[in-house]
C-alpha cells in the first residue's frame, strides 16, 4: 500500500516552517518563566522584586533574561522612573495582553490536568 503525502505550502509566519521568524516568538512564549511572568503582569505593572516574589524558584539572572527577551519582542514594556533609588516597572504591552489570553488558558489546563500526566 502506498501512502500519499500532501505537500503543504508554508505561509511566511507558519511556525512549522523552519525558516519562519515565528519560531523565535513561539520559543519565547513556550518558556516557563516567560509564560509565568506574562501571567504575573496581567494584574498590572510590577517592579522587578515584586515580580520575582510572584515567581518563586526563578533566579534574578533567568528572570532578567526572560524580561529582556519579552521586551525585545514587544510583549513587555520596561519603564524607568527617575528617582533615588531608581524605580523600574514592567508591564504588558497590547501585544503582551493579547498573548496573555491563550497563556492563561494553557496555565488553567495545566493546573486542571497536571495530576493526570506521568513524568517520562
MMTF fields as JSON, N, C-alpha, C and O atoms, coordinates in Angstrom:
{
  "mmtfVersion": "1.0.0",
  "mmtfProducer": "UNKNOWN",
  "numBonds": 479,
  "numAtoms": 480,
  "numGroups": 120,
  "numChains": 1,
  "numModels": 1,
  "chainsPerModel": [1],
  "groupsPerChain": [120],
  "chainIdList": ["A"],
  "bondAtomList": [4, 2, 8, 6, 12, 10, 16, 14, 20, 18, 24, 22, 28, 26, 32, 30, 36, 34, 40, 38, 44, 42, 48, 46, 52, 50, 56, 54, 60, 58, 64, 62, 68, 66, 72, 70, 76, 74, 80, 78, 84, 82, 88, 86, 92, 90, 96, 94, 100, 98, 104, 102, 108, 106, 112, 110, 116, 114, 120, 118, 124, 122, 128, 126, 132, 130, 136, 134, 140, 138, 144, 142, 148, 146, 152, 150, 156, 154, 160, 158, 164, 162, 168, 166, 172, 170, 176, 174, 180, 178, 184, 182, 188, 186, 192, 190, 196, 194, 200, 198, 204, 202, 208, 206, 212, 210, 216, 214, 220, 218, 224, 222, 228, 226, 232, 230, 236, 234, 240, 238, 244, 242, 248, 246, 252, 250, 256, 254, 260, 258, 264, 262, 268, 266, 272, 270, 276, 274, 280, 278, 284, 282, 288, 286, 292, 290, 296, 294, 300, 298, 304, 302, 308, 306, 312, 310, 316, 314, 320, 318, 324, 322, 328, 326, 332, 330, 336, 334, 340, 338, 344, 342, 348, 346, 352, 350, 356, 354, 360, 358, 364, 362, 368, 366, 372, 370, 376, 374, 380, 378, 384, 382, 388, 386, 392, 390, 396, 394, 400, 398, 404, 402, 408, 406, 412, 410, 416, 414, 420, 418, 424, 422, 428, 426, 432, 430, 436, 434, 440, 438, 444, 442, 448, 446, 452, 450, 456, 454, 460, 458, 464, 462, 468, 466, 472, 470, 476, 474],
  "bondOrderList": [1, 1, 1, 1, 1, 1, 1, 1, 1, 1, 1, 1, 1, 1, 1, 1, 1, 1, 1, 1, 1, 1, 1, 1, 1, 1, 1, 1, 1, 1, 1, 1, 1, 1, 1, 1, 1, 1, 1, 1, 1, 1, 1, 1, 1, 1, 1, 1, 1, 1, 1, 1, 1, 1, 1, 1, 1, 1, 1, 1, 1, 1, 1, 1, 1, 1, 1, 1, 1, 1, 1, 1, 1, 1, 1, 1, 1, 1, 1, 1, 1, 1, 1, 1, 1, 1, 1, 1, 1, 1, 1, 1, 1, 1, 1, 1, 1, 1, 1, 1, 1, 1, 1, 1, 1, 1, 1, 1, 1, 1, 1, 1, 1, 1, 1, 1, 1, 1, 1],
  "groupList": [{"groupName": "UNK", "atomNameList": ["N", "CA", "C", "O"], "elementList": ["N", "C", "C", "O"], "formalChargeList": [0, 0, 0, 0], "bondAtomList": [1, 0, 2, 1, 3, 2], "bondOrderList": [1, 1, 2], "singleLetterCode": "X", "chemCompType": "L-PEPTIDE LINKING"}],
  "groupTypeList": [0, 0, 0, 0, 0, 0, 0, 0, 0, 0, 0, 0, 0, 0, 0, 0, 0, 0, 0, 0, 0, 0, 0, 0, 0, 0, 0, 0, 0, 0, 0, 0, 0, 0, 0, 0, 0, 0, 0, 0, 0, 0, 0, 0, 0, 0, 0, 0, 0, 0, 0, 0, 0, 0, 0, 0, 0, 0, 0, 0, 0, 0, 0, 0, 0, 0, 0, 0, 0, 0, 0, 0, 0, 0, 0, 0, 0, 0, 0, 0, 0, 0, 0, 0, 0, 0, 0, 0, 0, 0, 0, 0, 0, 0, 0, 0, 0, 0, 0, 0, 0, 0, 0, 0, 0, 0, 0, 0, 0, 0, 0, 0, 0, 0, 0, 0, 0, 0, 0, 0],
  "groupIdList": [1, 2, 3, 4, 5, 6, 7, 8, 9, 10, 11, 12, 13, 14, 15, 16, 17, 18, 19, 20, 21, 22, 23, 24, 25, 26, 27, 28, 29, 30, 31, 32, 33, 34, 35, 36, 37, 38, 39, 40, 41, 42, 43, 44, 45, 46, 47, 48, 49, 50, 51, 52, 53, 54, 55, 56, 57, 58, 59, 60, 61, 62, 63, 64, 65, 66, 67, 68, 69, 70, 71, 72, 73, 74, 75, 76, 77, 78, 79, 80, 81, 82, 83, 84, 85, 86, 87, 88, 89, 90, 91, 92, 93, 94, 95, 96, 97, 98, 99, 100, 101, 102, 103, 104, 105, 106, 107, 108, 109, 110, 111, 112, 113, 114, 115, 116, 117, 118, 119, 120],
  "secStructList": [7, 7, 7, 7, 7, 7, 7, 7, 7, 7, 7, 6, 6, 7, 6, 6, 1, 6, 6, 7, 6, 2, 2, 2, 2, 2, 2, 2, 2, 2, 1, 2, 2, 2, 2, 2, 2, 2, 2, 2, 2, 6, 6, 1, 7, 3, 3, 2, 2, 2, 2, 2, 2, 2, 1, 6, 6, 7, 7, 2, 2, 2, 2, 2, 2, 2, 2, 2, 2, 2, 2, 2, 6, 6, 1, 3, 3, 3, 3, 3, 3, 7, 7, 1, 1, 7, 3, 3, 3, 3, 3, 3, 7, 2, 2, 2, 2, 2, 2, 2, 2, 2, 2, 2, 2, 2, 2, 2, 2, 2, 2, 2, 2, 4, 4, 4, 7, 7, 7, 7],
  "xCoordList": [0.845, 0.0, 0.889, 1.841, 0.581, 1.353, 0.608, -0.585, 1.324, 0.684, 0.996, 2.079, 0.046, 0.203, 0.423, -0.378, 1.505, 1.811, 1.52, 2.056, 0.676, 0.311, 1.383, 1.782, 1.838, 2.814, 2.063, 1.131, 2.488, 1.826, 2.72, 3.904, 2.17, 2.933, 2.858, 1.8, 3.99, 4.057, 3.84, 4.334, 3.102, 2.948, 4.184, 4.923, 4.427, 5.642, 5.754, 6.861, 4.638, 4.682, 4.246, 3.86, 4.303, 3.93, 4.992, 6.156, 4.606, 5.578, 6.171, 7.191, 5.553, 6.099, 7.187, 7.895, 7.318, 8.356, 9.651, 9.704, 10.683, 11.95, 12.557, 13.325, 12.23, 12.766, 11.928, 12.317, 10.8, 9.863, 10.367, 10.855, 10.242, 10.594, 9.617, 9.885, 8.497, 7.524, 8.08, 7.635, 9.04, 9.601, 10.258, 10.172, 10.905, 11.541, 10.482, 10.674, 9.371, 8.292, 7.649, 7.34, 7.448, 6.893, 7.824, 7.373, 9.109, 10.099, 10.037, 10.096, 9.921, 9.843, 8.592, 8.674, 7.44, 6.189, 6.065, 5.351, 6.75, 6.711, 7.642, 7.612, 8.456, 9.346, 8.533, 7.685, 8.807, 8.082, 8.13, 7.094, 9.301, 9.421, 8.795, 8.256, 8.852, 8.178, 6.671, 6.006, 6.138, 4.692, 4.216, 3.153, 5.002, 4.615, 4.76, 3.943, 5.793, 5.967, 4.811, 4.293, 4.411, 3.269, 2.026, 1.266, 1.811, 0.662, 0.702, -0.322, 1.88, 2.009, 1.742, 1.229, 2.089, 1.907, 0.489, 0.166, -0.358, -1.741, -2.477, -3.355, -2.133, -2.81, -2.348, -2.969, -1.264, -0.764, 0.734, 1.379, 1.299, 2.753, 3.332, 2.709, 4.54, 5.251, 6.716, 7.298, 7.292, 8.727, 9.402, 8.754, 10.694, 11.43, 11.297, 11.026, 11.485, 11.406, 10.019, 9.888, 8.985, 7.614, 7.369, 6.751, 7.857, 7.7, 8.436, 7.918, 9.615, 10.403, 9.708, 9.737, 9.087, 8.358, 7.14, 6.748, 6.55, 5.404, 5.816, 4.979, 7.119, 7.632, 8.683, 9.862, 8.275, 9.257, 10.017, 9.435, 11.314, 12.136, 12.936, 13.871, 12.593, 13.346, 14.517, 14.376, 15.664, 16.826, 16.74, 16.087, 17.393, 17.39, 17.929, 17.412, 18.957, 19.555, 18.559, 18.413, 17.88, 16.931, 15.733, 15.257, 15.246, 14.128, 14.537, 13.77, 15.72, 16.223, 16.305, 15.902, 16.82, 16.924, 15.544, 15.342, 14.591, 13.231, 12.6, 11.987, 12.746, 12.157, 12.784, 12.086, 14.09, 14.762, 14.239, 13.966, 14.1, 13.592, 12.15, 11.783, 11.331, 9.944, 9.891, 9.047, 10.794, 10.857, 11.309, 10.751, 12.304, 12.792, 11.698, 11.682, 10.788, 9.703, 8.457, 7.44, 8.536, 7.412, 6.262, 5.133, 6.522, 5.477, 5.428, 4.364, 6.579, 6.693, 7.338, 8.238, 6.863, 7.456, 8.172, 7.657, 9.352, 10.148, 10.192, 10.648, 9.714, 9.702, 10.587, 10.422, 11.524, 12.422, 11.958, 11.856, 11.678, 11.267, 12.478, 13.121, 12.797, 13.973, 13.732, 13.082, 14.254, 14.121, 15.37, 16.129, 15.569, 16.666, 16.048, 15.419, 16.204, 16.861, 15.985, 14.797, 16.596, 15.903, 14.654, 14.68, 13.587, 12.313, 12.017, 11.813, 11.995, 11.741, 10.502, 10.368, 9.599, 8.391, 8.285, 8.693, 7.725, 7.461, 5.953, 5.231, 5.489, 4.064, 3.889, 4.804, 2.709, 2.399, 2.03, 1.343, 2.493, 2.061, 0.725, 0.235, 0.15, -1.07, -0.808, -1.642, 0.355, 0.72, 0.849, 0.422, 1.436, 1.574, 0.229, 0.029, -0.69, -2.034, -2.737, -3.477, -2.514, -3.144, -2.501, -3.186, -1.211, -0.549, -0.985, -0.982, -1.359, -1.764, -3.029, -3.205, -3.898, -5.172, -4.948, -5.407, -4.261, -4.056, -3.135, -3.273, -2.188, -1.31, -2.085, -1.791, -3.065, -3.912, -4.704, -4.86, -5.198, -5.93, -5.0, -5.402, -3.772, -2.811, -2.484, -2.449, -2.244, -1.963, -3.134, -2.933, -4.349, -5.532, -5.619, -5.922, -5.355, -5.376, -4.329, -4.606, -3.128, -2.046, -2.455, -2.257, -3.017, -3.426, -4.513, -4.513, -5.431, -6.516, -6.013, -6.588, -4.962, -4.56, -3.195, -2.776, -2.501, -1.145, -1.131, -0.178, -2.137, -2.188, -2.433, -2.231, -2.86, -3.171, -1.974, -1.995, -0.927, 0.235, 1.236, 1.187, 2.125, 3.19, 4.521, 4.656, 5.509, 6.819, 7.471, 7.235, 8.288, 8.962, 10.019, 10.676],
  "yCoordList": [-1.174, 0.0, 1.235, 1.326, 2.155, 3.381, 4.513, 4.717, 5.237, 6.396, 7.638, 7.782, 8.507, 9.756, 10.858, 11.053, 11.56, 12.655, 13.967, 14.258, 14.732, 16.014, 17.043, 17.174, 17.756, 18.817, 20.066, 20.511, 20.611, 21.788, 22.995, 22.958, 24.046, 25.282, 26.054, 26.17, 26.572, 27.332, 28.818, 29.364, 29.457, 30.902, 31.528, 30.828, 32.806, 33.425, 33.317, 33.343, 33.199, 33.143, 31.794, 31.696, 30.764, 29.415, 28.859, 28.739, 28.523, 28.034, 26.681, 26.278, 25.978, 24.701, 24.872, 23.919, 26.071, 26.362, 26.666, 27.582, 25.894, 26.04, 27.435, 27.877, 28.12, 29.449, 30.577, 31.743, 30.24, 31.253, 32.011, 31.401, 33.347, 34.123, 33.877, 34.266, 33.238, 32.933, 31.959, 31.938, 31.161, 30.172, 30.819, 30.283, 31.949, 32.638, 33.104, 33.005, 33.609, 34.053, 32.867, 32.95, 31.774, 30.568, 30.05, 29.671, 30.032, 29.595, 30.464, 29.952, 31.756, 32.684, 32.432, 32.346, 32.315, 32.145, 30.755, 30.582, 29.77, 28.416, 28.263, 27.233, 29.258, 29.229, 29.379, 30.263, 28.507, 28.531, 29.912, 30.437, 30.494, 31.758, 32.911, 33.832, 32.884, 33.92, 33.829, 34.836, 32.62, 32.419, 32.825, 33.428, 32.494, 32.853, 34.355, 34.947, 34.969, 36.421, 37.168, 38.131, 36.731, 37.356, 37.22, 38.177, 36.043, 35.835, 36.733, 37.281, 36.885, 37.741, 39.202, 39.948, 39.613, 41.014, 41.32, 42.474, 40.296, 40.533, 41.47, 42.222, 41.43, 42.263, 43.714, 44.578, 43.987, 45.358, 45.418, 44.393, 46.615, 46.787, 46.302, 46.419, 45.757, 45.286, 45.69, 45.774, 45.935, 46.147, 44.784, 43.758, 44.775, 43.522, 42.646, 41.451, 43.234, 42.467, 41.874, 40.741, 42.649, 42.15, 40.986, 39.986, 41.13, 40.083, 38.822, 37.715, 38.987, 37.837, 37.121, 35.892, 37.87, 37.247, 36.465, 35.472, 36.908, 36.192, 34.933, 34.089, 34.813, 33.673, 32.926, 32.946, 32.268, 31.554, 30.518, 29.798, 30.461, 29.484, 30.062, 29.42, 31.252, 31.861, 32.653, 33.372, 32.504, 33.283, 34.68, 34.868, 35.657, 37.005, 37.022, 37.751, 36.228, 36.188, 35.668, 36.259, 34.581, 33.982, 34.905, 35.048, 35.53, 36.462, 37.668, 38.116, 38.188, 39.316, 38.938, 39.72, 37.756, 37.3, 37.173, 37.587, 36.6, 36.438, 37.799, 38.005, 38.732, 40.059, 40.804, 41.501, 40.662, 41.315, 40.775, 41.54, 39.457, 38.851, 39.284, 39.592, 39.308, 39.744, 41.199, 41.574, 42.004, 43.414, 43.545, 44.348, 42.773, 42.816, 42.462, 42.985, 41.577, 41.147, 42.023, 41.756, 43.067, 43.994, 43.473, 43.943, 42.514, 41.922, 42.6, 42.729, 43.022, 43.69, 45.051, 45.215, 46.008, 47.354, 47.573, 47.221, 48.154, 48.482, 49.987, 50.666, 50.515, 51.96, 52.286, 51.728, 53.196, 53.638, 55.0, 55.94, 55.107, 56.374, 56.988, 56.336, 58.241, 58.877, 59.21, 60.201, 58.385, 58.578, 57.979, 57.26, 58.283, 57.68, 56.879, 57.463, 55.561, 54.752, 54.648, 54.971, 54.192, 54.054, 53.189, 52.189, 53.565, 52.829, 52.322, 53.11, 50.994, 50.373, 49.503, 48.702, 49.668, 48.845, 48.132, 48.646, 46.937, 46.137, 46.012, 45.833, 46.11, 45.956, 45.323, 45.33, 44.779, 44.181, 45.266, 46.231, 45.093, 45.947, 45.387, 44.385, 46.024, 45.473, 44.078, 43.181, 43.905, 42.597, 41.582, 40.435, 42.009, 41.144, 40.756, 39.616, 41.712, 41.406, 40.406, 39.548, 40.508, 39.535, 38.151, 37.139, 38.092, 36.809, 36.21, 34.99, 37.058, 36.583, 35.729, 34.839, 35.989, 35.26, 33.766, 32.956, 33.363, 31.924, 31.312, 30.136, 32.106, 31.57, 31.307, 30.342, 32.143, 31.906, 30.617, 29.838, 30.397, 29.152, 27.951, 26.923, 28.071, 26.985, 26.714, 25.558, 27.776, 27.592, 26.911, 26.028, 27.313, 26.687, 25.212, 24.382, 24.887, 23.495, 22.685, 21.574, 23.245, 22.558, 22.306, 21.203, 23.299, 23.134, 22.069, 21.314, 22.004, 21.009, 19.601, 18.625, 19.479, 18.168, 17.681, 16.591, 18.443, 18.05, 16.694, 15.935, 16.374, 15.102, 13.912, 12.765, 14.175, 13.097, 12.679, 11.623, 13.502, 13.17, 12.389, 12.425, 11.699, 10.993, 11.372, 11.405, 11.658, 12.057, 10.92, 9.741, 11.303, 10.305, 9.539, 8.667],
  "zCoordList": [0.0, 0.0, 0.0, 0.775, -0.846, -0.984, -0.304, -0.527, 0.523, 1.162, 0.352, -0.215, 0.311, -0.429, 0.591, 1.505, 0.422, 1.338, 0.636, -0.433, 1.25, 0.664, 1.001, 2.159, 0.013, 0.233, 0.65, -0.019, 1.756, 2.296, 2.1, 2.436, 1.569, 1.418, 2.719, 3.339, 3.111, 4.354, 4.089, 3.103, 4.974, 4.907, 5.554, 6.245, 5.354, 5.911, 7.436, 7.975, 8.122, 9.587, 10.137, 11.302, 9.319, 9.717, 10.668, 10.288, 11.884, 12.87, 12.493, 13.053, 11.556, 11.113, 10.054, 9.728, 9.526, 8.547, 9.296, 10.117, 9.007, 9.725, 9.553, 10.407, 8.483, 8.207, 8.828, 8.76, 9.423, 9.886, 11.123, 12.074, 11.1, 12.294, 13.448, 14.584, 13.156, 14.203, 15.225, 16.372, 14.822, 15.746, 16.96, 18.065, 16.775, 17.906, 18.899, 20.11, 18.388, 19.264, 19.974, 21.163, 19.263, 19.886, 20.967, 22.048, 20.685, 21.672, 22.924, 24.042, 22.739, 23.869, 24.708, 25.933, 24.058, 24.786, 25.41, 26.398, 24.841, 25.389, 26.588, 27.263, 26.858, 28.018, 29.302, 29.418, 30.251, 31.524, 32.183, 32.592, 32.288, 33.014, 32.25, 32.865, 30.943, 30.154, 30.344, 30.588, 30.23, 30.377, 31.767, 31.911, 32.788, 34.162, 34.415, 35.12, 33.845, 34.001, 33.346, 33.911, 32.169, 31.493, 32.359, 32.508, 32.929, 33.812, 35.037, 35.444, 35.623, 36.805, 36.473, 37.308, 35.259, 34.859, 34.381, 34.102, 34.284, 33.857, 34.818, 34.395, 36.082, 37.087, 37.05, 37.668, 36.33, 36.241, 36.409, 36.628, 36.307, 36.378, 37.705, 38.761, 37.614, 38.804, 38.723, 37.642, 39.879, 39.963, 39.917, 40.126, 39.646, 39.499, 40.746, 40.638, 41.916, 43.168, 43.393, 43.855, 43.062, 43.201, 42.251, 42.616, 41.043, 40.042, 40.488, 40.348, 41.009, 41.479, 42.631, 42.7, 43.534, 44.652, 44.156, 44.768, 43.058, 42.48, 41.729, 41.409, 41.448, 40.686, 41.5, 41.146, 42.584, 43.403, 42.576, 41.764, 42.8, 42.103, 40.948, 40.47, 40.49, 39.393, 39.972, 40.961, 39.336, 39.776, 39.165, 38.139, 39.791, 39.214, 37.782, 36.936, 37.506, 36.169, 35.135, 34.065, 35.443, 34.498, 34.278, 33.152, 35.352, 35.209, 34.368, 33.516, 34.597, 33.803, 32.33, 31.468, 32.032, 30.638, 30.005, 28.863, 30.742, 30.21, 29.945, 28.897, 30.889, 30.72, 29.546, 28.81, 29.368, 28.233, 26.908, 25.983, 26.818, 25.579, 25.329, 24.195, 26.38, 26.232, 25.774, 24.961, 26.3, 25.908, 24.451, 23.703, 24.046, 22.662, 21.658, 20.544, 22.052, 21.167, 21.295, 20.655, 22.12, 22.251, 23.083, 22.938, 23.95, 24.79, 26.156, 26.762, 26.622, 27.924, 27.717, 26.893, 28.474, 28.458, 29.788, 30.849, 29.714, 30.902, 31.001, 30.081, 32.129, 32.331, 33.532, 34.617, 33.313, 34.379, 34.853, 34.064, 36.147, 36.743, 37.426, 38.249, 37.094, 37.69, 39.157, 39.489, 39.998, 41.442, 42.077, 41.428, 43.343, 44.089, 45.217, 46.099, 45.221, 44.196, 42.944, 42.969, 41.857, 40.585, 40.752, 41.469, 40.105, 40.163, 38.757, 37.834, 38.6, 37.302, 37.408, 38.333, 36.456, 36.419, 35.076, 34.035, 35.139, 33.943, 33.79, 34.771, 32.554, 32.282, 30.912, 30.089, 30.679, 29.383, 28.382, 28.715, 27.167, 26.063, 25.555, 26.074, 24.558, 23.947, 23.386, 23.512, 22.768, 22.247, 23.384, 23.253, 24.486, 25.654, 26.247, 26.666, 26.278, 26.792, 25.889, 26.37, 24.588, 23.688, 23.848, 23.7, 24.144, 24.394, 25.722, 25.885, 26.671, 27.995, 27.949, 28.781, 26.998, 26.91, 26.664, 27.469, 25.584, 25.395, 26.445, 26.779, 26.972, 28.016, 29.3, 30.005, 29.616, 30.794, 30.612, 31.552, 29.408, 29.133, 29.286, 29.831, 28.811, 28.938, 30.408, 30.83, 31.192, 32.624, 33.32, 34.154, 32.984, 33.572, 33.222, 34.078, 31.964, 31.527, 32.294, 32.745, 32.44, 33.154, 34.6, 35.11, 35.266, 36.664, 36.809, 37.782, 35.854, 35.921, 35.601, 36.08, 34.807, 34.308, 34.768, 34.379, 35.57, 35.989, 36.681, 36.507, 37.445, 38.153, 37.236, 37.636, 36.023, 35.078, 34.243, 33.611, 34.235, 33.414, 34.257, 35.487, 33.601, 34.319, 33.703, 32.479, 34.545, 34.023, 33.247, 33.514, 32.294, 31.443, 32.2, 31.631]
}
